[in-house]
């Protein structure tokens, strides 16, 4: 009996000149071709003499099941899609159907995914070079993805300064998603950010609009449109949308000598290690800035700042910031030492609210996985499972105590030693603080600890 095949074919924008040799060969090899009716029309000239099965826009799973059933009969099936079949295409649901049916790569039915030029590639090539640096794609279709998830991804991509490709931006029924996406992106992006709105790339009704983020939602946009949104460096010149690769960060112009302090083939002075040194210099230059102010200045999680200055008690100096990491699992043991610290200033941050409490260290207890403080006027309960990292911190003569950060590196709670009326710490409490940091603290080891980077 003939062994069946499923060839998942991405054929690019649709024109034969943008189709790979393997895609054409796969379609030629197929006994049966299955696809959305619009896809069938785009490659109609290649389907002479073949069995054709057309399915509607919302019948994706039906296409997958049909492909499996045809392959079980020993046929070679081409399941076709424009663009790349693995990017918002049929490859994922087909594998889901196959695996649910008990298929494995060792089964008799052979499966192959054949890549093609995706819409973002095709659209980018028509408007210049907007994807030259880091980019991501986000679908605005909330038919299968909850809108809060889409909104979270939009915010993260905008805040991370990615070039963003928006798929499925608008349909006859979904008209407000693009408007809401624009609103979310404008929280982080300049209104003048370049935007390319490309409809039907390399097809008969191709239409290109170069606009700005401020006017993006006012353009002619539909399901055949892909929207490319630039990052903070993207520019439009001579009708071309270009995102620089970053050569001007290192070289004078594009072809000049390396800038002072930079070396060809080496990380930038503001690469990982250089950035850490820059943080340390900043703290020395502005000793009155709090650590959270420094984190805000660099738009970085607090844990990144602490990791940049991480050291050991032996590295301490009166004018420097010392950050020494410890595992929150040590908290119960640490409490025994903290009870020697007398009065503490507890700082708790949640969302935009900050609470500062003057407490007695002896009132802190550890029970049922929680750090607890029960007071006549307030209760404080911190779930230790929410604390990813603990830090012993000494910032010159400004502050000393412990900080906790979450899995994202953001500040959660701190407990700081208090000073007497003359602005001095208790010698016994400082001695206890250093004893704890020396026995429980460890310097952050590259590759061993994730401090919310």
CORUR-V537391 format. One record per residue. N is the residue number from 1. SS is DSSP state (A for helix, B for strand, O for the rest). NEAR is the number of other ideal C-beta (glycine too) atoms within 8 Angstrom. D_LAST is the distance of its C-alpha to the last C-alpha in Angstrom with 1 decimal. Layout:
BEGIN
n: <N/N>
ss: <SS/SS>
near: <NEAR/NEAR>
d_last: <D_LAST/D_LAST>
END
This chain:
BEGIN
n: <1/2/3/4/5/6/7/8/9/10/11/12/13/14/15/16/17/18/19/20/21/22/23/24/25/26/27/28/29/30/31/32/33/34/35/36/37/38/39/40/41/42/43/44/45/46/47/48/49/50/51/52/53/54/55/56/57/58/59/60/61/62/63/64/65/66/67/68/69/70/71/72/73/74/75/76/77/78/79/80/81/82/83/84/85/86/87/88/89/90/91/92/93/94/95/96/97/98/99/100/101/102/103/104/105/106/107/108/109/110/111/112/113/114/115/116/117/118/119/120/121/122/123/124/125/126/127/128/129/130/131/132/133/134/135/136/137/138/139/140/141/142/143/144/145/146/147/148/149/150/151/152/153/154/155/156/157/158/159/160/161/162/163/164/165/166/167/168/169/170/171/172/173/174/175/176/177/178/179/180/181/182/183/184/185/186/187/188/189/190/191/192/193/194/195/196/197/198/199/200/201/202/203/204/205/206/207/208/209/210/211/212/213/214/215/216/217/218/219/220/221/222/223/224/225/226/227/228/229/230/231/232/233/234/235/236/237/238/239/240/241/242/243/244/245/246/247/248/249/250/251/252/253/254/255/256/257/258/259/260/261/262/263/264/265/266/267/268/269/270/271/272/273/274/275/276/277/278/279/280/281/282/283/284/285/286/287/288/289/290/291/292/293/294/295/296/297/298/299/300/301/302/303/304/305/306/307/308/309/310/311/312/313/314/315/316/317/318/319/320/321/322/323/324/325/326/327/328/329/330/331/332/333/334/335/336/337/338/339/340/341/342/343/344/345/346/347/348/349/350/351/352/353/354/355/356/357/358/359/360/361/362/363/364/365/366/367/368/369/370/371/372/373/374/375/376/377/378/379/380/381/382/383/384/385/386/387/388/389/390/391/392/393/394/395/396/397/398/399/400/401/402/403/404/405/406/407/408/409/410/411/412/413/414/415/416/417/418/419/420/421/422/423/424/425/426/427/428/429/430/431/432/433/434/435/436/437/438/439/440/441/442/443/444/445/446/447/448/449/450/451/452/453>
ss: <O/O/O/O/B/B/B/B/B/B/O/B/O/O/O/A/A/A/O/O/A/A/A/A/A/A/A/A/A/O/O/B/B/B/B/B/A/A/A/A/A/A/O/A/A/A/O/O/O/O/B/B/B/B/B/O/O/O/O/A/A/A/A/A/A/A/A/A/A/A/A/A/O/O/O/B/B/B/B/B/B/O/B/O/O/O/O/O/O/A/A/A/A/A/A/A/A/A/A/A/O/O/O/O/O/O/O/O/O/B/B/B/B/B/O/O/O/O/A/A/A/A/A/A/A/A/A/B/B/O/O/O/O/O/B/B/B/B/B/O/O/O/O/O/O/O/A/A/A/A/A/A/A/A/A/A/A/A/A/O/O/O/B/B/B/B/B/O/O/O/O/O/O/O/O/O/A/A/A/A/A/A/A/A/A/O/O/O/O/O/O/O/O/B/B/B/B/B/B/O/O/O/O/O/O/O/B/B/B/B/B/B/O/O/O/A/A/A/O/O/O/O/O/O/B/B/B/B/B/O/O/O/O/O/B/B/B/O/O/B/B/B/O/O/O/O/A/A/A/O/B/O/O/O/O/O/O/B/O/O/O/O/O/O/O/O/O/O/O/O/O/A/A/A/A/A/A/A/A/A/A/A/A/A/A/O/O/O/O/O/A/A/A/A/A/A/A/A/O/O/O/A/A/A/A/A/A/A/O/B/O/O/A/A/A/O/O/O/O/O/B/B/B/B/B/B/O/A/A/A/A/A/A/A/A/A/A/A/O/O/O/O/B/B/B/B/B/B/B/B/O/O/B/B/B/B/B/B/B/B/A/A/A/B/B/B/B/O/O/B/B/B/B/B/O/O/O/O/B/B/B/B/B/A/A/A/O/O/B/B/B/B/B/B/B/O/O/O/B/B/B/B/B/B/B/O/O/O/O/O/B/B/B/B/B/B/B/O/O/O/O/O/O/O/O/O/A/A/A/A/A/A/A/A/A/A/A/A/A/A/O/B/O/O/O/O/O/O/O/O/O/O/O>
near: <3/5/8/15/13/15/13/16/14/19/15/16/12/10/9/7/4/10/11/10/5/7/14/11/8/13/15/7/9/12/8/13/14/14/13/11/9/7/12/14/7/10/13/7/6/9/11/5/3/9/6/9/11/8/12/7/4/4/8/9/8/8/15/15/9/11/13/15/8/14/14/8/7/8/11/11/16/13/16/13/16/12/15/12/17/10/11/7/12/12/10/8/10/15/9/9/12/13/9/6/7/5/9/6/4/3/6/5/13/8/12/9/9/13/8/16/10/10/13/14/9/16/14/13/6/10/13/8/9/16/12/8/11/7/12/9/11/12/10/14/11/10/4/4/9/6/9/6/8/15/10/8/9/13/11/8/11/14/7/6/7/10/15/14/16/15/13/11/13/12/9/4/4/11/9/6/14/15/9/10/14/11/8/11/14/10/8/7/11/6/8/7/14/13/14/15/14/16/13/9/12/11/11/4/7/11/8/10/9/11/9/10/14/7/9/14/9/4/9/8/11/9/6/7/12/12/14/18/14/13/11/7/8/14/9/10/6/3/5/9/15/12/15/11/6/7/8/8/5/10/12/6/6/6/4/6/5/8/8/3/4/11/5/6/3/6/6/9/7/6/8/6/7/11/10/11/8/10/13/12/8/11/14/9/6/8/10/4/9/7/13/8/8/14/13/7/8/10/4/8/11/15/14/14/14/16/14/10/14/10/10/7/10/5/8/8/5/5/6/12/11/13/12/15/17/13/7/11/4/10/12/7/8/13/12/7/11/13/9/9/13/10/9/15/12/14/11/12/10/4/4/2/6/6/7/8/10/8/13/7/13/5/9/13/8/10/6/3/6/10/12/12/12/5/9/2/3/5/7/12/8/13/8/11/5/8/15/10/14/14/14/16/16/10/12/9/3/7/8/10/13/11/13/14/18/11/5/7/15/10/11/11/12/11/12/11/14/9/7/7/3/5/5/6/10/9/6/7/12/11/8/11/14/9/9/13/12/8/6/11/13/8/9/10/7/4/3/5/8/5/13/15/7>
d_last: <55.4/53.1/49.4/47.5/44.5/41.9/40.6/37.9/38.4/36.3/38.8/36.8/38.2/41.7/43.7/44.9/43.8/40.1/40.6/39.6/42.5/41.1/41.0/44.6/45.6/44.1/45.9/49.1/48.7/48.4/51.2/49.6/47.2/45.3/43.4/43.1/46.4/44.7/43.1/46.5/48.2/45.8/46.8/50.3/52.0/50.3/51.5/55.2/56.8/53.7/53.3/51.1/49.4/48.0/45.7/44.6/41.3/40.5/41.9/38.9/39.2/42.9/42.3/40.2/42.9/45.6/43.9/43.7/47.3/48.6/46.9/48.4/51.8/51.0/50.2/47.7/45.7/43.7/41.3/40.6/38.1/37.6/34.3/32.2/33.2/29.7/28.1/29.2/32.3/34.4/32.7/30.5/33.4/35.8/33.7/33.4/37.2/37.9/35.8/37.3/40.7/40.0/39.5/37.5/37.0/39.9/42.2/45.2/43.8/41.7/38.8/37.2/34.7/35.7/33.1/34.2/33.0/31.1/31.9/28.9/30.0/33.6/33.0/30.7/33.4/35.9/34.2/32.8/29.4/26.8/24.4/24.0/20.3/17.5/19.2/19.4/22.4/23.1/26.5/28.1/30.5/30.4/33.3/31.1/27.6/27.5/27.0/24.3/22.1/23.0/22.4/18.9/18.2/20.0/18.1/14.6/16.1/17.8/15.0/12.9/16.1/17.1/20.8/22.0/25.0/26.7/29.0/31.8/31.6/35.0/38.1/41.5/40.2/36.6/37.0/34.6/31.3/31.1/32.0/29.4/26.7/28.0/27.7/24.1/23.1/25.1/22.9/20.4/22.5/25.6/28.8/29.9/27.2/29.1/29.8/31.9/33.8/35.4/38.0/39.6/38.1/40.9/43.2/46.5/45.2/42.2/41.2/38.6/37.6/35.3/34.5/31.8/29.3/31.8/34.6/32.8/34.1/37.6/38.0/39.8/37.2/38.0/36.9/37.7/35.3/31.8/29.9/27.6/25.6/24.3/21.2/21.5/23.0/25.4/29.0/32.5/35.3/38.6/37.8/34.7/31.2/28.8/25.0/24.6/22.7/21.7/24.5/25.5/22.3/23.7/27.4/30.2/31.0/30.4/32.7/33.0/31.9/28.4/27.5/27.7/25.0/23.9/25.1/25.8/23.8/21.2/17.6/18.0/18.2/15.2/13.4/10.5/13.0/15.0/12.5/12.0/15.8/16.1/14.3/16.7/19.6/19.0/19.1/22.3/23.7/23.2/23.6/24.8/21.6/19.9/16.2/15.8/17.8/15.6/12.5/14.9/16.1/12.9/12.1/8.6/7.7/9.7/7.5/5.8/9.6/10.7/8.8/10.4/13.7/13.6/17.1/20.1/23.1/25.0/22.9/23.9/25.9/27.5/25.8/22.1/19.2/18.6/15.6/16.2/14.3/16.5/16.5/17.8/20.5/22.0/22.7/26.3/27.1/25.3/27.5/30.6/29.5/28.3/31.8/33.0/31.1/33.6/32.5/28.9/27.3/25.2/22.8/21.7/19.8/20.2/20.0/21.8/23.8/23.4/25.9/26.9/29.2/31.3/31.7/33.2/30.9/33.8/33.5/30.1/30.5/28.6/30.2/29.5/25.8/25.7/25.6/28.8/30.7/34.1/35.8/39.0/37.3/33.9/32.0/28.3/26.7/23.1/22.2/20.4/19.1/16.9/15.3/12.3/12.1/14.8/15.1/18.4/18.3/21.2/21.4/24.7/27.5/25.7/24.1/23.5/22.3/19.5/16.5/15.0/11.8/11.5/9.6/7.7/7.0/10.3/13.3/16.0/18.7/19.8/23.1/24.4/27.5/30.3/32.8/36.6/38.9/38.8/35.1/34.5/32.6/34.7/34.9/35.0/31.8/29.9/31.3/30.2/26.6/26.4/28.1/25.5/22.6/24.5/25.3/22.2/19.4/17.6/15.7/12.1/13.1/11.2/11.0/12.3/9.7/6.5/5.5/3.8/0.0>
END
